[in-house]
Amino acid sequence: MIKISILYPNNPSARFDMGYYIDTHMPLSIGLLSAHSGFKGVSVERGLSGALPGTDAAYIVMCHFLFDSVENFMEAFGPHAAVLQGDMPNYTDIEPNIQVSEVLISR
């Protein structure tokens, strides 16, 4: 199984509309990507703080999609890339970091 992580770095001068992201963008993303048989799940996390109390979280939001394989993700995402990426200006001006990982342990 693989995990596609979309990480939005915390930048105090950046704009991130959490309401739009949670109520509009993510339902759109989940609806489109979960139609593929390789889709296994998704989680969205809001950063609260760093390791020490009073420090900022490294990321405002982290979104993680689980798929059977990278190929499955690309098959699911490819046809909808323009729509999903085109929606980003509606909720943020942050350029996300994207990471593809192999899931070795999951409980």
Buried (B, 14 or more C-beta within 10 A) or exposed (E): BBBBBBBBBBEEEEEBEEEBBBEBBBEEBBEBBBEBEBBBEBEBEBBEEEEEEEEEBEBBBBBBBBBBEEEBBBBBBEEBEEEBEEBBEEBBEBEBEEEEEEEEEEE
